[in-house]
Amino acid sequence: MKYICLGNTTSDPIERHFGQYKKLSGGDYFMSCRQFLETEKKIRLKKLFQSSNLNLAGIFRVLKEEDQSFENEI
């Protein structure tokens, strides 16, 4: 292979992800590290809701069970 046609690749998923950062941080172009981490937590929580059949109470119940099992191991 002598060359790669970059027109066939897309950066839409990356642009969409960073667009979510900008949107969830209040539209600021420049974000602090704290805003970046808080926004990443929001995005992951949103994906967790979308990928599971649990509601908010169900997710808290799962997290509480995880904490209890971790404490029992210690």
PDB file of N, CA, C, O and CB in Angstrom:
ATOM      1  N   MET A   1       0.856  -1.171   0.000  1.00  0.00           N
ATOM      2  CA  MET A   1       0.000   0.000   0.000  1.00  0.00           C
ATOM      3  C   MET A   1       0.901   1.233   0.000  1.00  0.00           C
ATOM      4  O   MET A   1       1.754   1.393   0.873  1.00  0.00           O
ATOM      5  CB  MET A   1      -0.973  -0.002   1.230  1.00  0.00           C
ATOM      6  N   LYS A   2       0.703   2.082  -0.971  1.00  0.00           N
ATOM      7  CA  LYS A   2       1.545   3.269  -1.098  1.00  0.00           C
ATOM      8  C   LYS A   2       0.927   4.503  -0.458  1.00  0.00           C
ATOM      9  O   LYS A   2       1.645   5.422  -0.064  1.00  0.00           O
ATOM     10  CB  LYS A   2       1.823   3.545  -2.549  1.00  0.00           C
ATOM     11  N   TYR A   3      -0.397   4.534  -0.351  1.00  0.00           N
ATOM     12  CA  TYR A   3      -1.044   5.703   0.242  1.00  0.00           C
ATOM     13  C   TYR A   3      -2.373   5.295   0.873  1.00  0.00           C
ATOM     14  O   TYR A   3      -2.925   4.235   0.577  1.00  0.00           O
ATOM     15  CB  TYR A   3      -1.264   6.810  -0.822  1.00  0.00           C
ATOM     16  N   ILE A   4      -2.858   6.150   1.734  1.00  0.00           N
ATOM     17  CA  ILE A   4      -4.152   5.948   2.391  1.00  0.00           C
ATOM     18  C   ILE A   4      -5.021   7.141   2.053  1.00  0.00           C
ATOM     19  O   ILE A   4      -4.604   8.287   2.218  1.00  0.00           O
ATOM     20  CB  ILE A   4      -4.000   5.775   3.948  1.00  0.00           C
ATOM     21  N   CYS A   5      -6.209   6.879   1.589  1.00  0.00           N
ATOM     22  CA  CYS A   5      -7.146   7.957   1.279  1.00  0.00           C
ATOM     23  C   CYS A   5      -7.849   8.379   2.571  1.00  0.00           C
ATOM     24  O   CYS A   5      -8.765   7.698   3.034  1.00  0.00           O
ATOM     25  CB  CYS A   5      -8.186   7.509   0.193  1.00  0.00           C
ATOM     26  N   LEU A   6      -7.427   9.485   3.142  1.00  0.00           N
ATOM     27  CA  LEU A   6      -7.979   9.934   4.419  1.00  0.00           C
ATOM     28  C   LEU A   6      -9.420  10.401   4.305  1.00  0.00           C
ATOM     29  O   LEU A   6     -10.097  10.559   5.320  1.00  0.00           O
ATOM     30  CB  LEU A   6      -7.136  11.046   4.979  1.00  0.00           C
ATOM     31  N   GLY A   7      -9.897  10.623   3.097  1.00  0.00           N
ATOM     32  CA  GLY A   7     -11.291  11.015   2.924  1.00  0.00           C
ATOM     33  C   GLY A   7     -12.255   9.914   3.302  1.00  0.00           C
ATOM     34  O   GLY A   7     -13.439  10.170   3.520  1.00  0.00           O
ATOM     35  N   ASN A   8     -11.755   8.676   3.384  1.00  0.00           N
ATOM     36  CA  ASN A   8     -12.614   7.554   3.756  1.00  0.00           C
ATOM     37  C   ASN A   8     -12.703   7.368   5.263  1.00  0.00           C
ATOM     38  O   ASN A   8     -13.546   6.605   5.737  1.00  0.00           O
ATOM     39  CB  ASN A   8     -12.108   6.282   3.118  1.00  0.00           C
ATOM     40  N   THR A   9     -11.864   8.038   6.017  1.00  0.00           N
ATOM     41  CA  THR A   9     -11.937   7.955   7.477  1.00  0.00           C
ATOM     42  C   THR A   9     -12.751   9.131   7.991  1.00  0.00           C
ATOM     43  O   THR A   9     -12.872  10.163   7.330  1.00  0.00           O
ATOM     44  CB  THR A   9     -10.512   7.943   8.118  1.00  0.00           C
ATOM     45  N   THR A  10     -13.293   8.959   9.156  1.00  0.00           N
ATOM     46  CA  THR A  10     -14.115  10.029   9.723  1.00  0.00           C
ATOM     47  C   THR A  10     -13.708  10.290  11.163  1.00  0.00           C
ATOM     48  O   THR A  10     -13.318   9.374  11.886  1.00  0.00           O
ATOM     49  CB  THR A  10     -15.614   9.671   9.644  1.00  0.00           C
ATOM     50  N   SER A  11     -13.801  11.519  11.561  1.00  0.00           N
ATOM     51  CA  SER A  11     -13.489  11.894  12.940  1.00  0.00           C
ATOM     52  C   SER A  11     -14.767  12.268  13.687  1.00  0.00           C
ATOM     53  O   SER A  11     -14.708  12.869  14.760  1.00  0.00           O
ATOM     54  CB  SER A  11     -12.485  13.067  12.971  1.00  0.00           C
ATOM     55  N   ASP A  12     -15.917  11.913  13.123  1.00  0.00           N
ATOM     56  CA  ASP A  12     -17.187  12.281  13.751  1.00  0.00           C
ATOM     57  C   ASP A  12     -17.337  11.771  15.182  1.00  0.00           C
ATOM     58  O   ASP A  12     -17.778  12.538  16.038  1.00  0.00           O
ATOM     59  CB  ASP A  12     -18.320  11.761  12.925  1.00  0.00           C
ATOM     60  N   PRO A  13     -16.989  10.501  15.494  1.00  0.00           N
ATOM     61  CA  PRO A  13     -17.128  10.059  16.891  1.00  0.00           C
ATOM     62  C   PRO A  13     -16.292  10.883  17.863  1.00  0.00           C
ATOM     63  O   PRO A  13     -16.745  11.193  18.965  1.00  0.00           O
ATOM     64  CB  PRO A  13     -16.736   8.603  17.010  1.00  0.00           C
ATOM     65  N   ILE A  14     -15.083  11.236  17.463  1.00  0.00           N
ATOM     66  CA  ILE A  14     -14.220  12.048  18.333  1.00  0.00           C
ATOM     67  C   ILE A  14     -14.804  13.447  18.492  1.00  0.00           C
ATOM     68  O   ILE A  14     -14.850  13.985  19.598  1.00  0.00           O
ATOM     69  CB  ILE A  14     -12.780  12.128  17.762  1.00  0.00           C
ATOM     70  N   GLU A  15     -15.244  14.026  17.394  1.00  0.00           N
ATOM     71  CA  GLU A  15     -15.829  15.368  17.452  1.00  0.00           C
ATOM     72  C   GLU A  15     -17.111  15.365  18.277  1.00  0.00           C
ATOM     73  O   GLU A  15     -17.386  16.325  18.997  1.00  0.00           O
ATOM     74  CB  GLU A  15     -16.114  15.894  16.034  1.00  0.00           C
ATOM     75  N   ARG A  16     -17.890  14.305  18.179  1.00  0.00           N
ATOM     76  CA  ARG A  16     -19.123  14.198  18.962  1.00  0.00           C
ATOM     77  C   ARG A  16     -18.800  14.125  20.455  1.00  0.00           C
ATOM     78  O   ARG A  16     -19.469  14.752  21.276  1.00  0.00           O
ATOM     79  CB  ARG A  16     -19.937  12.955  18.526  1.00  0.00           C
ATOM     80  N   HIS A  17     -17.757  13.347  20.798  1.00  0.00           N
ATOM     81  CA  HIS A  17     -17.379  13.198  22.206  1.00  0.00           C
ATOM     82  C   HIS A  17     -16.914  14.537  22.787  1.00  0.00           C
ATOM     83  O   HIS A  17     -17.327  14.911  23.884  1.00  0.00           O
ATOM     84  CB  HIS A  17     -16.266  12.137  22.357  1.00  0.00           C
ATOM     85  N   PHE A  18     -16.064  15.253  22.064  1.00  0.00           N
ATOM     86  CA  PHE A  18     -15.594  16.546  22.558  1.00  0.00           C
ATOM     87  C   PHE A  18     -16.699  17.595  22.511  1.00  0.00           C
ATOM     88  O   PHE A  18     -16.678  18.556  23.280  1.00  0.00           O
ATOM     89  CB  PHE A  18     -14.392  17.019  21.746  1.00  0.00           C
ATOM     90  N   GLY A  19     -17.661  17.416  21.613  1.00  0.00           N
ATOM     91  CA  GLY A  19     -18.836  18.286  21.602  1.00  0.00           C
ATOM     92  C   GLY A  19     -19.660  18.115  22.863  1.00  0.00           C
ATOM     93  O   GLY A  19     -20.225  19.076  23.385  1.00  0.00           O
ATOM     94  N   GLN A  20     -19.725  16.864  23.357  1.00  0.00           N
ATOM     95  CA  GLN A  20     -20.424  16.619  24.620  1.00  0.00           C
ATOM     96  C   GLN A  20     -19.700  17.304  25.771  1.00  0.00           C
ATOM     97  O   GLN A  20     -20.340  17.861  26.663  1.00  0.00           O
ATOM     98  CB  GLN A  20     -20.545  15.107  24.891  1.00  0.00           C
ATOM     99  N   TYR A  21     -18.365  17.268  25.759  1.00  0.00           N
ATOM    100  CA  TYR A  21     -17.602  17.976  26.789  1.00  0.00           C
ATOM    101  C   TYR A  21     -17.975  19.453  26.805  1.00  0.00           C
ATOM    102  O   TYR A  21     -18.260  20.025  27.857  1.00  0.00           O
ATOM    103  CB  TYR A  21     -16.087  17.811  26.556  1.00  0.00           C
ATOM    104  N   LYS A  22     -17.968  20.051  25.637  1.00  0.00           N
ATOM    105  CA  LYS A  22     -18.259  21.482  25.539  1.00  0.00           C
ATOM    106  C   LYS A  22     -19.679  21.778  25.989  1.00  0.00           C
ATOM    107  O   LYS A  22     -19.913  22.751  26.707  1.00  0.00           O
ATOM    108  CB  LYS A  22     -18.049  21.977  24.107  1.00  0.00           C
ATOM    109  N   LYS A  23     -20.624  20.953  25.577  1.00  0.00           N
ATOM    110  CA  LYS A  23     -22.030  21.161  25.922  1.00  0.00           C
ATOM    111  C   LYS A  23     -22.257  21.012  27.427  1.00  0.00           C
ATOM    112  O   LYS A  23     -22.934  21.839  28.039  1.00  0.00           O
ATOM    113  CB  LYS A  23     -22.917  20.172  25.154  1.00  0.00           C
ATOM    114  N   LEU A  24     -21.700  19.970  28.017  1.00  0.00           N
ATOM    115  CA  LEU A  24     -21.925  19.710  29.436  1.00  0.00           C
ATOM    116  C   LEU A  24     -21.120  20.626  30.350  1.00  0.00           C
ATOM    117  O   LEU A  24     -21.397  20.699  31.547  1.00  0.00           O
ATOM    118  CB  LEU A  24     -21.592  18.280  29.747  1.00  0.00           C
ATOM    119  N   SER A  25     -20.133  21.322  29.807  1.00  0.00           N
ATOM    120  CA  SER A  25     -19.358  22.256  30.631  1.00  0.00           C
ATOM    121  C   SER A  25     -19.868  23.685  30.487  1.00  0.00           C
ATOM    122  O   SER A  25     -19.195  24.629  30.899  1.00  0.00           O
ATOM    123  CB  SER A  25     -17.878  22.194  30.256  1.00  0.00           C
ATOM    124  N   GLY A  26     -21.037  23.847  29.912  1.00  0.00           N
ATOM    125  CA  GLY A  26     -21.632  25.172  29.804  1.00  0.00           C
ATOM    126  C   GLY A  26     -21.231  25.926  28.556  1.00  0.00           C
ATOM    127  O   GLY A  26     -21.388  27.146  28.497  1.00  0.00           O
ATOM    128  N   GLY A  27     -20.722  25.235  27.566  1.00  0.00           N
ATOM    129  CA  GLY A  27     -20.363  25.885  26.311  1.00  0.00           C
ATOM    130  C   GLY A  27     -19.002  26.549  26.317  1.00  0.00           C
ATOM    131  O   GLY A  27     -18.636  27.217  25.349  1.00  0.00           O
ATOM    132  N   ASP A  28     -18.245  26.376  27.391  1.00  0.00           N
ATOM    133  CA  ASP A  28     -16.905  26.969  27.455  1.00  0.00           C
ATOM    134  C   ASP A  28     -15.957  26.232  26.518  1.00  0.00           C
ATOM    135  O   ASP A  28     -15.929  25.002  26.485  1.00  0.00           O
ATOM    136  CB  ASP A  28     -16.361  26.936  28.900  1.00  0.00           C
ATOM    137  N   TYR A  29     -15.190  26.992  25.764  1.00  0.00           N
ATOM    138  CA  TYR A  29     -14.215  26.387  24.859  1.00  0.00           C
ATOM    139  C   TYR A  29     -13.013  25.870  25.636  1.00  0.00           C
ATOM    140  O   TYR A  29     -12.470  24.812  25.317  1.00  0.00           O
ATOM    141  CB  TYR A  29     -13.764  27.397  23.794  1.00  0.00           C
ATOM    142  N   PHE A  30     -12.597  26.617  26.654  1.00  0.00           N
ATOM    143  CA  PHE A  30     -11.466  26.218  27.485  1.00  0.00           C
ATOM    144  C   PHE A  30     -12.007  25.642  28.783  1.00  0.00           C
ATOM    145  O   PHE A  30     -12.751  26.303  29.507  1.00  0.00           O
ATOM    146  CB  PHE A  30     -10.509  27.419  27.759  1.00  0.00           C
ATOM    147  N   MET A  31     -11.625  24.403  29.070  1.00  0.00           N
ATOM    148  CA  MET A  31     -12.117  23.716  30.262  1.00  0.00           C
ATOM    149  C   MET A  31     -10.963  23.483  31.232  1.00  0.00           C
ATOM    150  O   MET A  31      -9.819  23.281  30.823  1.00  0.00           O
ATOM    151  CB  MET A  31     -12.794  22.371  29.886  1.00  0.00           C
ATOM    152  N   SER A  32     -11.283  23.516  32.517  1.00  0.00           N
ATOM    153  CA  SER A  32     -10.285  23.167  33.519  1.00  0.00           C
ATOM    154  C   SER A  32     -10.235  21.641  33.636  1.00  0.00           C
ATOM    155  O   SER A  32     -11.105  20.940  33.119  1.00  0.00           O
ATOM    156  CB  SER A  32     -10.613  23.832  34.902  1.00  0.00           C
ATOM    157  N   CYS A  33      -9.222  21.149  34.310  1.00  0.00           N
ATOM    158  CA  CYS A  33      -9.113  19.698  34.525  1.00  0.00           C
ATOM    159  C   CYS A  33     -10.315  19.180  35.300  1.00  0.00           C
ATOM    160  O   CYS A  33     -10.828  18.097  35.018  1.00  0.00           O
ATOM    161  CB  CYS A  33      -7.811  19.353  35.277  1.00  0.00           C
ATOM    162  N   ARG A  34     -10.755  19.956  36.271  1.00  0.00           N
ATOM    163  CA  ARG A  34     -11.903  19.550  37.076  1.00  0.00           C
ATOM    164  C   ARG A  34     -13.157  19.442  36.213  1.00  0.00           C
ATOM    165  O   ARG A  34     -13.903  18.469  36.326  1.00  0.00           O
ATOM    166  CB  ARG A  34     -12.131  20.543  38.225  1.00  0.00           C
ATOM    167  N   GLN A  35     -13.397  20.433  35.352  1.00  0.00           N
ATOM    168  CA  GLN A  35     -14.555  20.383  34.461  1.00  0.00           C
ATOM    169  C   GLN A  35     -14.468  19.181  33.532  1.00  0.00           C
ATOM    170  O   GLN A  35     -15.474  18.526  33.262  1.00  0.00           O
ATOM    171  CB  GLN A  35     -14.664  21.676  33.645  1.00  0.00           C
ATOM    172  N   PHE A  36     -13.273  18.894  33.046  1.00  0.00           N
ATOM    173  CA  PHE A  36     -13.074  17.759  32.156  1.00  0.00           C
ATOM    174  C   PHE A  36     -13.451  16.455  32.854  1.00  0.00           C
ATOM    175  O   PHE A  36     -14.170  15.632  32.288  1.00  0.00           O
ATOM    176  CB  PHE A  36     -11.618  17.706  31.674  1.00  0.00           C
ATOM    177  N   LEU A  37     -12.966  16.264  34.084  1.00  0.00           N
ATOM    178  CA  LEU A  37     -13.250  15.032  34.822  1.00  0.00           C
ATOM    179  C   LEU A  37     -14.726  14.927  35.194  1.00  0.00           C
ATOM    180  O   LEU A  37     -15.313  13.849  35.100  1.00  0.00           O
ATOM    181  CB  LEU A  37     -12.391  14.961  36.082  1.00  0.00           C
ATOM    182  N   GLU A  38     -15.333  16.041  35.619  1.00  0.00           N
ATOM    183  CA  GLU A  38     -16.752  16.019  35.959  1.00  0.00           C
ATOM    184  C   GLU A  38     -17.607  15.706  34.738  1.00  0.00           C
ATOM    185  O   GLU A  38     -18.592  14.973  34.832  1.00  0.00           O
ATOM    186  CB  GLU A  38     -17.174  17.356  36.564  1.00  0.00           C
ATOM    187  N   THR A  39     -17.229  16.259  33.602  1.00  0.00           N
ATOM    188  CA  THR A  39     -17.973  16.012  32.371  1.00  0.00           C
ATOM    189  C   THR A  39     -17.825  14.562  31.939  1.00  0.00           C
ATOM    190  O   THR A  39     -18.790  13.957  31.472  1.00  0.00           O
ATOM    191  CB  THR A  39     -17.498  16.949  31.256  1.00  0.00           C
ATOM    192  N   GLU A  40     -16.642  13.999  32.086  1.00  0.00           N
ATOM    193  CA  GLU A  40     -16.433  12.593  31.732  1.00  0.00           C
ATOM    194  C   GLU A  40     -17.296  11.690  32.612  1.00  0.00           C
ATOM    195  O   GLU A  40     -17.839  10.694  32.135  1.00  0.00           O
ATOM    196  CB  GLU A  40     -14.939  12.212  31.873  1.00  0.00           C
ATOM    197  N   LYS A  41     -17.425  12.034  33.896  1.00  0.00           N
ATOM    198  CA  LYS A  41     -18.293  11.261  34.788  1.00  0.00           C
ATOM    199  C   LYS A  41     -19.741  11.330  34.328  1.00  0.00           C
ATOM    200  O   LYS A  41     -20.451  10.324  34.344  1.00  0.00           O
ATOM    201  CB  LYS A  41     -18.174  11.771  36.231  1.00  0.00           C
ATOM    202  N   LYS A  42     -20.179  12.512  33.917  1.00  0.00           N
ATOM    203  CA  LYS A  42     -21.553  12.675  33.431  1.00  0.00           C
ATOM    204  C   LYS A  42     -21.794  11.841  32.181  1.00  0.00           C
ATOM    205  O   LYS A  42     -22.837  11.199  32.050  1.00  0.00           O
ATOM    206  CB  LYS A  42     -21.847  14.150  33.140  1.00  0.00           C
ATOM    207  N   ILE A  43     -20.840  11.849  31.270  1.00  0.00           N
ATOM    208  CA  ILE A  43     -20.977  11.088  30.024  1.00  0.00           C
ATOM    209  C   ILE A  43     -21.042   9.595  30.323  1.00  0.00           C
ATOM    210  O   ILE A  43     -21.864   8.882  29.746  1.00  0.00           O
ATOM    211  CB  ILE A  43     -19.802  11.392  29.063  1.00  0.00           C
ATOM    212  N   ARG A  44     -20.191   9.121  31.213  1.00  0.00           N
ATOM    213  CA  ARG A  44     -20.190   7.695  31.556  1.00  0.00           C
ATOM    214  C   ARG A  44     -21.473   7.289  32.264  1.00  0.00           C
ATOM    215  O   ARG A  44     -22.004   6.206  32.017  1.00  0.00           O
ATOM    216  CB  ARG A  44     -18.987   7.360  32.434  1.00  0.00           C
ATOM    217  N   LEU A  45     -21.974   8.154  33.144  1.00  0.00           N
ATOM    218  CA  LEU A  45     -23.224   7.859  33.834  1.00  0.00           C
ATOM    219  C   LEU A  45     -24.384   7.806  32.845  1.00  0.00           C
ATOM    220  O   LEU A  45     -25.261   6.948  32.951  1.00  0.00           O
ATOM    221  CB  LEU A  45     -23.498   8.907  34.921  1.00  0.00           C
ATOM    222  N   LYS A  46     -24.383   8.720  31.891  1.00  0.00           N
ATOM    223  CA  LYS A  46     -25.422   8.736  30.861  1.00  0.00           C
ATOM    224  C   LYS A  46     -25.391   7.448  30.044  1.00  0.00           C
ATOM    225  O   LYS A  46     -26.440   6.874  29.750  1.00  0.00           O
ATOM    226  CB  LYS A  46     -25.249   9.955  29.939  1.00  0.00           C
ATOM    227  N   LYS A  47     -24.196   6.992  29.676  1.00  0.00           N
ATOM    228  CA  LYS A  47     -24.065   5.744  28.925  1.00  0.00           C
ATOM    229  C   LYS A  47     -24.501   4.549  29.760  1.00  0.00           C
ATOM    230  O   LYS A  47     -25.069   3.595  29.229  1.00  0.00           O
ATOM    231  CB  LYS A  47     -22.626   5.555  28.456  1.00  0.00           C
ATOM    232  N   LEU A  48     -24.238   4.594  31.068  1.00  0.00           N
ATOM    233  CA  LEU A  48     -24.667   3.520  31.957  1.00  0.00           C
ATOM    234  C   LEU A  48     -26.184   3.423  31.982  1.00  0.00           C
ATOM    235  O   LEU A  48     -26.739   2.326  31.923  1.00  0.00           O
ATOM    236  CB  LEU A  48     -24.125   3.742  33.372  1.00  0.00           C
ATOM    237  N   PHE A  49     -26.855   4.561  32.070  1.00  0.00           N
ATOM    238  CA  PHE A  49     -28.315   4.573  32.037  1.00  0.00           C
ATOM    239  C   PHE A  49     -28.845   4.021  30.723  1.00  0.00           C
ATOM    240  O   PHE A  49     -29.800   3.246  30.706  1.00  0.00           O
ATOM    241  CB  PHE A  49     -28.839   5.987  32.256  1.00  0.00           C
ATOM    242  N   GLN A  50     -28.225   4.421  29.631  1.00  0.00           N
ATOM    243  CA  GLN A  50     -28.695   4.005  28.314  1.00  0.00           C
ATOM    244  C   GLN A  50     -28.462   2.522  28.065  1.00  0.00           C
ATOM    245  O   GLN A  50     -29.263   1.880  27.385  1.00  0.00           O
ATOM    246  CB  GLN A  50     -28.010   4.817  27.237  1.00  0.00           C
ATOM    247  N   SER A  51     -27.388   1.971  28.599  1.00  0.00           N
ATOM    248  CA  SER A  51     -27.044   0.583  28.312  1.00  0.00           C
ATOM    249  C   SER A  51     -27.668  -0.415  29.279  1.00  0.00           C
ATOM    250  O   SER A  51     -27.629  -1.618  29.024  1.00  0.00           O
ATOM    251  CB  SER A  51     -25.563   0.424  28.329  1.00  0.00           C
ATOM    252  N   SER A  52     -28.232   0.050  30.365  1.00  0.00           N
ATOM    253  CA  SER A  52     -28.835  -0.863  31.337  1.00  0.00           C
ATOM    254  C   SER A  52     -30.335  -0.634  31.397  1.00  0.00           C
ATOM    255  O   SER A  52     -30.848   0.394  30.956  1.00  0.00           O
ATOM    256  CB  SER A  52     -28.204  -0.679  32.734  1.00  0.00           C
ATOM    257  N   ASN A  53     -31.010  -1.602  31.946  1.00  0.00           N
ATOM    258  CA  ASN A  53     -32.454  -1.482  32.124  1.00  0.00           C
ATOM    259  C   ASN A  53     -32.796  -0.971  33.516  1.00  0.00           C
ATOM    260  O   ASN A  53     -33.950  -1.038  33.939  1.00  0.00           O
ATOM    261  CB  ASN A  53     -33.134  -2.826  31.878  1.00  0.00           C
ATOM    262  N   LEU A  54     -31.805  -0.466  34.221  1.00  0.00           N
ATOM    263  CA  LEU A  54     -32.016   0.009  35.580  1.00  0.00           C
ATOM    264  C   LEU A  54     -32.420   1.475  35.585  1.00  0.00           C
ATOM    265  O   LEU A  54     -32.057   2.245  34.696  1.00  0.00           O
ATOM    266  CB  LEU A  54     -30.758  -0.195  36.417  1.00  0.00           C
ATOM    267  N   ASN A  55     -33.177   1.837  36.603  1.00  0.00           N
ATOM    268  CA  ASN A  55     -33.455   3.248  36.828  1.00  0.00           C
ATOM    269  C   ASN A  55     -32.424   3.766  37.831  1.00  0.00           C
ATOM    270  O   ASN A  55     -31.510   3.038  38.218  1.00  0.00           O
ATOM    271  CB  ASN A  55     -34.927   3.471  37.344  1.00  0.00           C
ATOM    272  N   LEU A  56     -32.568   5.001  38.244  1.00  0.00           N
ATOM    273  CA  LEU A  56     -31.586   5.606  39.146  1.00  0.00           C
ATOM    274  C   LEU A  56     -31.487   4.836  40.465  1.00  0.00           C
ATOM    275  O   LEU A  56     -30.387   4.613  40.969  1.00  0.00           O
ATOM    276  CB  LEU A  56     -31.951   7.069  39.420  1.00  0.00           C
ATOM    277  N   ALA A  57     -32.622   4.433  41.022  1.00  0.00           N
ATOM    278  CA  ALA A  57     -32.618   3.680  42.281  1.00  0.00           C
ATOM    279  C   ALA A  57     -31.898   2.342  42.102  1.00  0.00           C
ATOM    280  O   ALA A  57     -31.169   1.904  42.991  1.00  0.00           O
ATOM    281  CB  ALA A  57     -34.065   3.446  42.779  1.00  0.00           C
ATOM    282  N   GLY A  58     -32.100   1.703  40.967  1.00  0.00           N
ATOM    283  CA  GLY A  58     -31.441   0.426  40.701  1.00  0.00           C
ATOM    284  C   GLY A  58     -29.936   0.570  40.601  1.00  0.00           C
ATOM    285  O   GLY A  58     -29.194  -0.279  41.094  1.00  0.00           O
ATOM    286  N   ILE A  59     -29.488   1.627  39.975  1.00  0.00           N
ATOM    287  CA  ILE A  59     -28.045   1.854  39.852  1.00  0.00           C
ATOM    288  C   ILE A  59     -27.430   2.156  41.213  1.00  0.00           C
ATOM    289  O   ILE A  59     -26.342   1.668  41.519  1.00  0.00           O
ATOM    290  CB  ILE A  59     -27.759   3.009  38.873  1.00  0.00           C
ATOM    291  N   PHE A  60     -28.117   2.959  42.041  1.00  0.00           N
ATOM    292  CA  PHE A  60     -27.612   3.218  43.391  1.00  0.00           C
ATOM    293  C   PHE A  60     -27.557   1.932  44.208  1.00  0.00           C
ATOM    294  O   PHE A  60     -26.634   1.739  45.000  1.00  0.00           O
ATOM    295  CB  PHE A  60     -28.490   4.257  44.103  1.00  0.00           C
ATOM    296  N   ARG A  61     -28.540   1.051  44.020  1.00  0.00           N
ATOM    297  CA  ARG A  61     -28.558  -0.222  44.742  1.00  0.00           C
ATOM    298  C   ARG A  61     -27.346  -1.069  44.332  1.00  0.00           C
ATOM    299  O   ARG A  61     -26.691  -1.670  45.183  1.00  0.00           O
ATOM    300  CB  ARG A  61     -29.884  -0.992  44.466  1.00  0.00           C
ATOM    301  N   VAL A  62     -27.054  -1.115  43.045  1.00  0.00           N
ATOM    302  CA  VAL A  62     -25.897  -1.878  42.562  1.00  0.00           C
ATOM    303  C   VAL A  62     -24.606  -1.294  43.116  1.00  0.00           C
ATOM    304  O   VAL A  62     -23.730  -2.038  43.558  1.00  0.00           O
ATOM    305  CB  VAL A  62     -25.856  -1.890  41.019  1.00  0.00           C
ATOM    306  N   LEU A  63     -24.478   0.029  43.098  1.00  0.00           N
ATOM    307  CA  LEU A  63     -23.270   0.664  43.629  1.00  0.00           C
ATOM    308  C   LEU A  63     -23.119   0.409  45.122  1.00  0.00           C
ATOM    309  O   LEU A  63     -22.005   0.204  45.606  1.00  0.00           O
ATOM    310  CB  LEU A  63     -23.299   2.167  43.359  1.00  0.00           C
ATOM    311  N   LYS A  64     -24.231   0.419  45.858  1.00  0.00           N
ATOM    312  CA  LYS A  64     -24.181   0.158  47.296  1.00  0.00           C
ATOM    313  C   LYS A  64     -23.747  -1.280  47.561  1.00  0.00           C
ATOM    314  O   LYS A  64     -22.955  -1.535  48.469  1.00  0.00           O
ATOM    315  CB  LYS A  64     -25.552   0.432  47.944  1.00  0.00           C
ATOM    316  N   GLU A  65     -24.266  -2.220  46.769  1.00  0.00           N
ATOM    317  CA  GLU A  65     -23.860  -3.618  46.919  1.00  0.00           C
ATOM    318  C   GLU A  65     -22.375  -3.786  46.625  1.00  0.00           C
ATOM    319  O   GLU A  65     -21.690  -4.554  47.301  1.00  0.00           O
ATOM    320  CB  GLU A  65     -24.688  -4.521  45.993  1.00  0.00           C
ATOM    321  N   GLU A  66     -21.877  -3.076  45.626  1.00  0.00           N
ATOM    322  CA  GLU A  66     -20.451  -3.131  45.297  1.00  0.00           C
ATOM    323  C   GLU A  66     -19.616  -2.612  46.465  1.00  0.00           C
ATOM    324  O   GLU A  66     -18.596  -3.205  46.816  1.00  0.00           O
ATOM    325  CB  GLU A  66     -20.153  -2.313  44.020  1.00  0.00           C
ATOM    326  N   ASP A  67     -20.054  -1.495  47.069  1.00  0.00           N
ATOM    327  CA  ASP A  67     -19.326  -0.930  48.205  1.00  0.00           C
ATOM    328  C   ASP A  67     -19.311  -1.898  49.378  1.00  0.00           C
ATOM    329  O   ASP A  67     -18.286  -2.067  50.037  1.00  0.00           O
ATOM    330  CB  ASP A  67     -19.947   0.403  48.631  1.00  0.00           C
ATOM    331  N   GLN A  68     -20.452  -2.535  49.637  1.00  0.00           N
ATOM    332  CA  GLN A  68     -20.533  -3.477  50.751  1.00  0.00           C
ATOM    333  C   GLN A  68     -19.648  -4.692  50.518  1.00  0.00           C
ATOM    334  O   GLN A  68     -18.980  -5.156  51.442  1.00  0.00           O
ATOM    335  CB  GLN A  68     -21.975  -3.919  50.966  1.00  0.00           C
ATOM    336  N   SER A  69     -19.635  -5.209  49.305  1.00  0.00           N
ATOM    337  CA  SER A  69     -18.784  -6.368  49.021  1.00  0.00           C
ATOM    338  C   SER A  69     -17.309  -5.985  49.119  1.00  0.00           C
ATOM    339  O   SER A  69     -16.486  -6.798  49.539  1.00  0.00           O
ATOM    340  CB  SER A  69     -19.095  -6.941  47.621  1.00  0.00           C
ATOM    341  N   PHE A  70     -16.970  -4.757  48.735  1.00  0.00           N
ATOM    342  CA  PHE A  70     -15.592  -4.289  48.857  1.00  0.00           C
ATOM    343  C   PHE A  70     -15.198  -4.176  50.320  1.00  0.00           C
ATOM    344  O   PHE A  70     -14.088  -4.556  50.692  1.00  0.00           O
ATOM    345  CB  PHE A  70     -15.412  -2.937  48.152  1.00  0.00           C
ATOM    346  N   GLU A  71     -16.102  -3.653  51.166  1.00  0.00           N
ATOM    347  CA  GLU A  71     -15.819  -3.521  52.593  1.00  0.00           C
ATOM    348  C   GLU A  71     -15.681  -4.887  53.247  1.00  0.00           C
ATOM    349  O   GLU A  71     -14.866  -5.053  54.154  1.00  0.00           O
ATOM    350  CB  GLU A  71     -16.919  -2.714  53.286  1.00  0.00           C
ATOM    351  N   ASN A  72     -16.459  -5.866  52.805  1.00  0.00           N
ATOM    352  CA  ASN A  72     -16.375  -7.212  53.370  1.00  0.00           C
ATOM    353  C   ASN A  72     -15.049  -7.882  53.029  1.00  0.00           C
ATOM    354  O   ASN A  72     -14.554  -8.708  53.796  1.00  0.00           O
ATOM    355  CB  ASN A  72     -17.532  -8.067  52.868  1.00  0.00           C
ATOM    356  N   GLU A  73     -14.479  -7.534  51.891  1.00  0.00           N
ATOM    357  CA  GLU A  73     -13.198  -8.111  51.491  1.00  0.00           C
ATOM    358  C   GLU A  73     -12.055  -7.560  52.323  1.00  0.00           C
ATOM    359  O   GLU A  73     -11.032  -8.222  52.493  1.00  0.00           O
ATOM    360  CB  GLU A  73     -12.937  -7.850  50.020  1.00  0.00           C
ATOM    361  N   ILE A  74     -12.223  -6.354  52.841  1.00  0.00           N
ATOM    362  CA  ILE A  74     -11.154  -5.714  53.630  1.00  0.00           C
ATOM    363  C   ILE A  74     -11.185  -6.251  54.999  1.00  0.00           C
ATOM    364  O   ILE A  74     -10.373  -5.854  55.835  1.00  0.00           O
ATOM    365  CB  ILE A  74     -11.287  -4.195  53.660  1.00  0.00           C
TER     366      ILE A  74
END
